Amino acid sequence: MPELLSKKYRDQLVTWIGRTCHFQLLYKISRDGCSAPTFHQKCDGQGATVTVLYNTNNTIYGGYLSQSWNSSGNYINDSNAFLFRLQYNGSSNPLKFPISQPTFAGLGQSNYGPTFGSGHDIHTLSGTISKSGSGFSLNGYVHSIGNSYKLNGQNANTITNNSLQVTDSEVYKVIDGPGQTVPDLDKPWREHDGWTNETMQALKESLLDYKPMTETKVTAANILLIGQIGAGKSSFFNSVNSIFRGKITSKACSGSFEHSVTTMYRQYKVKDFSKGKFLNFRVCDTRGFEEEFALDAQEISFILDGNIPDRYQFNPLVPFTPDTPGYIKDPNLKDKIHCVAFVIDGSTVDVMSDKVQKRMKDLQVRMNHRGLPQVVFLTKLDKICPVVNEDVKHTFTSTAVCDAVEKVAEIMGLPRAHVLPVKNYESETKLKTTVDILLMEALQRCLDFADDYMDEQLDKMAAEGKNVQSKD
């Protein structure tokens, strides 16, 4: 699993430590388990260490000891120890908090995770903690921070958000001398055209100019979004719509709810308000599925084959059948789905249940049978990597995002190039060039695959001696 501590923050820690050194990951709760005994097994006797916590507020904080952790039950005396904050609520804001009572720098207690100060300033956990959702609810506390360390006017809230709800925590061994270059902010793991306004405008013009091949007699490519509730299906359409509207919009109902916000099958058109025309593709949205509620497989088949009309209202008690009013009896190529995008929350990849994976695999069987191209929109990038949360342009240099892409590709049985990181507009109030670029690149990829599918269908119909029909 990737190391989350970015080069920028490593360099900051090296400056505070005061000598040339580098870091080796000893312990990571998402990889090794959130357990005090495991922490001591991996970290006791290792010399100087840095403990880093990444909380759900996108705040990064922790502590440094120049002395080894141990399990003696005694305090660790260390005049060089300090606590720190590297990032607060997603913004880089490094602060160092020096030790004021060196005899209480750390506590070597076998049933405690990393613990700093008397009282304690930071007590991470006791015993063993199970993962809950996309993170861990540590059972320690931070409300006594300042007992043994100088806070210089800061407090528990401004350092830690008073929160031990973490997405991950890491302990690094501090090794003297220079180390290898940290990869997450250096070489991109995927080629990329850049994050300039020129790149954004070129993508936008390409989408505005897009038309399916004339021979298909298809006026608009249909891209179907499928995914778990809360993964960001409807938010993706809203985000794309916002780009061409020129401001943040929310046409499709979206949000984080227990049950699907989408209750109707929609074929959303995107209108460019600067030119006053609709673009030649549609984003098709259907119900999100839940762990305990599967999408009706036959309904999905009807959607893929173009039998279900726009604005059909789903009824869990009455499945869609050929007798349902509005059923499209003889759909042609323009009615069918031309590309499927699975929308997956990147922060939940590690905890995706076997049941959810099987449901997606079952859907893929139906798509593969029809020769439908498939991609994955990997959402919630800000929760995958704190550096990307700070600036989306680090997406293709983040090892955390790269790792998530590889995992999803393996789960879905798709090439890595078919897993497309995207950032939906959620908390933003204004458009951002970098976010627009990610969204439009993903959309362009779908349209390329849709063209390939339609071309293949033309060849198939020609081989079968059929004509392409068009019904307006």
N, C-alpha and C positions, 0 to 999 in steps of 0.2 A: 504493500500500500504506500502511497506517496507521502512524503514529508511535507507538512503544511507550512512550516516556518520559512518565509520568503527570504531571499538574499538581502533585501533591504533591512529586514528586521534582524537577521543574523549579524549584519554589519553593525547595526546599532548596539546589539548586545556585546559584540567584540569591543567596541569603543568603551562601553561601560565597564567591562571586565578589565580592560587596561593593558592587554597584551595580545600579541598575534596568536590566534587560536581558531579552531574550527569545531564543528559539531557532528557527533555521531548519534543517531537515534537509538536509544536503548529500549524505550517502552512507549507504546501507543495504545490507548484504551480501546479504540475501534478495531485494532488488529490483535492485541494480546488479551483483551478482556479487561473489564473495569474491576480490578481486584487488588486489595492491599497486599496480600501475600505474593501475588504475581509481580507487583511493583517492586517489592523488596528483593524477590528472587533475581530480577533483572538489573536492579539499580544499586543494591547495597555493595559497598566496597569499590565503587567505580571511580572515585575521585570527584572532581568538580562536576556539577550538573546544572542544567537549566531546565526548569519545569514550566511548561506553557499550557495555558487553558484557553480554549476558544469557545466563548459562550454564545447563546442563541441571539444575543443582541449585536452580534458581530463585533464584540469587544475581545481583545487579546491581552491577557495579563499573566503574571506568574512570579517566579522567584529564582534566584541564583544562590547556590552554596558552593564555596570553594573546597569544602570538606565532604567526605563521603557520607551518603545515607547509610544507616545501620538499623538493626532491630533490637538494640540494647534496652530500650525503654527509657533512655536518658536523653536530655537535650544535647544538641550539637553546638559547640562553641565555635563561632566563625565571625571574625571581625571584618571579613570581606563580603559577607552576604548582603544581598539587596533584593527588594521586590521591584516589580516594574509593571508599567502599562505601555503596550506598544500601539494599540488601536482602541478607539472608543466609538461605539455605535457606527462602525464602518469607516471612520475617518482616522487616518494615521496621526497619532498624537503621543509620541513616546515620552515617558516620564520615568525617572529612577527614584526609588525610595530607599535610602541607606539604612543600615542597621543602627539601632539606638541601644539595644541590649544584646551584645554579642553572645553572651552565655546562653541565650534562648533563640539563637538563629533558626534552628530546625529541631524537630523531634523525631527520634529514631524509635518509633513504636510499631511493632510487627503487624498490628491489626489496623494501622492507619495508612492511608495513602500519603503523598507528599504533604507535610505539615510544617508551617513556618511560624515562629514566634511563640511567646508564652500567652496562653489564654484562649484561642490562638489567633494570630493575624489572618492566616489562611489555613484552614483545615479542609482538605479536599474531600476525603471520604473515609468511611470505616467499613471493613468487611468487603463484600462483593455487591456490585450494582449491575442490574440487567439493563440492556439497552431498551429504550422506550421510544418508538417512532424513529425519528432521524437523529436522536441524541441520547444523552444520559442525564438523569436527575441526580447529581451527586448529593450525598446525605451529610456533607460537612457544613461549614459556614464561613462567611467572610465578614460578618458584622462587627467582629472585634479587631479588624485591621487597624493598625496604629499602636497596638500594645508594645511591640518590640521594634518597630520600624518607623522612621520619620516620614510623615505623609506630606509635609510642606504645604499645608492648606487643603489638600485633597481629602476625600473620605471614601467609605466603602462604595457609595453609589457612583462617584465620579471615577473610580478606578475599576470597579467590577460590575457595575449596575446592581450591586447587592445580589448577584445571581451566580449560582453554580449549576444552572441549566446549560450544559455544554454539548456542542456537536462533537468535540474531540478534546483530548489532552495528550501531550507528549512530554517525555523526559529525554533530554539530550546529554550525552557525555561531552565535556569540554576537553578538547585535546590540544596541547600546545603545538604551535606551528601552523603554516598555511595548509588549507585543505583543497579538495577539488572544487571546481566551480559549481555552484548550485544551479541546476538546470531550469528551475521553474520560471525564471525571468530572462533567460538567455536565448537558446535556439528554439524556434517554433517547432512543435511536433506535427503541425499541418501547414502546408503552404497557404499563404494568405496575401491578398492584394493590398492590404493596408487599411488604415482607419481614417483616411482623409475625407474631406467634404467632396472632393472630386470622385473618389471611389463610390461614395454614397449616391451622388448624382448619376453616375454611370449605371449603377444597379437600378436606380429608379427609372431611368430612361429605357433600360432594357425590358423591365416589367411593363412599362407603359406601351412599348412597341410590340409586346408579345402577341402572337396569333398562332393558334394551332394550324397545322398544315392544311392548305386549301383542299387537298384531295379527300380529307376526312369528313368534310362538311360539318365539322364541329366548331361551334362559335366560341366555346369557353371550356377550358380544361377543368375537370372536377377533381379536387383534392379532398379526400376524406380524413378527418381527424378522429382518432380513436385513443382512449386512454382512461386511466383511473380518475376518479373524482378528485378534483383539486390539483391535478397535474398541470393544468393551464391550457386546455383545449380552446375554450371560448376566449380566454385572455390572449391567445395567439392571434385569433381573428381580430379582436379589438386593437391589438398592437399594430398589425398590418394596416388595418383601416385607418388608424391614427396617422400613419406615415403619409398616406395619400389625402387625408383630410387636412393635414397641416397642424393638427393639435390633438391632444389626448382625448380619445372618445371611448365610449362603453356601450356599443350598440347591442352586443350579445351579453346576456346575463352571465356573470362570472363571480367566482369567490370560493372561499374554503368552507364548505359545508359538509355535514355528515352524509347527505344524499345528493344526488346529481342535481345541479342547477338547471341543466339542459333537459327539457322534457319534450322537446319538439325537434323533428328532423329539419334542419335548415340548410339551404344552399345560399350562402351569403355572397352577394356581389360586392366588389370593392370599387368605389367611385373616386376618381381623381378630381377633386373639386377645383383645382387650378385650371384644368382643361375641360371640365364639365362632361367627362365621359366615363363609362364603366370599363374596367380592365377585362381582358379576355380570359379570366379564370374565376372559379368559384371555390370558396372554402366551405366544405360541407361538414356540419357539426351534428353529432348524435349524442345519445346519452352516455355519460361516463359510467364505467363499471366499478363495482365494489368487490371486496373480498368475499362477501356473503351474497352478492347479487351479480349473476352473470348476464351479459347481453344475450338476448335471444338469437341463437345462431342462425335461424332461418330468416329473421328480420335483417340481420347483417347481410345475408346472401341477397335478399331483395334490394337492399341499398346498393351493394356492389353491382348488381345487374341492372340497376336503373328502374326498378319497379315501384319504388316508394316516391311519392311526390313531395315537393318542397312544402314545408309547414305541416307535415303530418304530425298529429299529436299522439305520442305514445300512450298506450294504456296497458299497464302490466297485467291486467285481468283479461284483456281481450287482445291476443296477438294479431299482428298484421297477416292477412291471408289474401289470396287472389280474389276473394269475395269482398274485401274491404273497399269501401267507396274511395275512389281516387287511384286505385291500383292501375299501374301502367302496364297494359297487357303485352304490348310488343315494343319494348324499349329498343332504341337504336344506339349507336356509339356515343352520341352527344348526351344521352341520359345516364350513361354508365359512369362509374368511378374510374379515373385514369391513373391515380396514384394514391397510396395510403400512407399517412403519417401517424405513427404511434407517438403519442405525447407522454413522456416519462419524466417524472420528478427525479432529477439527478441525485438529490440528497437522500432518496429512499432506496437507491439501488442495492445497498448492502443489506437491507432488511426486507427486500421484496419476497413475499411468501411464495412457496411452491404452487399454491392454488392460483395466485395471480399470474405467475409465469405460465402455468398450464392453460389458463384462459386465453392468454395472448397467443400461445402456440396453436391452440385450436382455431383461432381466427386466422392465423397465418396459413393453415392448411387450406382453408377456403380461398384465400387470396392467391396462394401458389397454384392452386388448381386452375385459376383464371388467368395466370400469368401476370398478375398485377405487381408492379414495382412497389417496394416498401422502403420507407425511411423512418428514422426516429428523430423527433424533436426533443433534445435533452434540455429540460427547463430547470429553473431554480439554481442557476450557476452561482448566484451570490451566496447560496448556502453550501455549495460544494467547496468553494475556495475563498478565503477572506481577501486575497489579493485581487481576485476578479470582482468581488463585491466593491472594492475600492475603485476599480477601473476595468470596464469590460474589455478593453483592448489587450488585457493580459490573458484572454481566454485560450489562445493557441500557444501560449508559453507556460501555462499552468499544468504542473504534473498531476494535480488533483483532478482537473477536468479531463486530462488525457486518460487517467486511470478509470474514471467513470465511463468515458467513451468506450474503452476496451471491454469493460465489464458488460455494458449494455450490448455491445456487438456480439459478445459471446453468448449472452442470455438469449438474444433474438436470432442468432444464427445469420447475422447480416455482416457484410463487409464494414470495416470501421469507417470508410468514407461515406457510408449511408447513415451514420449517426451524426446529427447536426446540432451542435450546441446553439441554443437561442436564449435570449433574455427578453421576457415579456415586459411590457409597461405595467407596473403594479402600483408602486408608491410614488412614481414620478409624476410631476405636473407639467413638465415640458419635454419635448422630443430631444433625443440625444443622437448625434451622428453615429457613434459606435454601436448603440443598440439597434438603430435602423439598419446598419450594415449587416449585423448578424441575422436579423429577421429576413431581410431581402435575399441574402445569400441562400438561406434555407429554402425560401420560396422558389428561387430560381432553379435550385437543384431539383425540386419537385416537378417543376414544369419541364425540365430537360427529360426527366424520367417519364413524365406523362406523354411527351412527344414520342419517346421510344416505344411506349406501349401502343399508342395509336397507330404508329407506323407498322408495328407487328400485327395489329388487328387488320390493317389494310391488306397486308400480305396474306394473312389467313383467309380473309374473305375472297381475295382474288383466286387463291388456290381452290376454294370451295365453289367458285363460280358465282358468288353473290355480289350484289351491288350495295354500295353504302347508301342508306336511306337517310333522309333528313326530314324531320317533322317539326315545324315551328309552332 
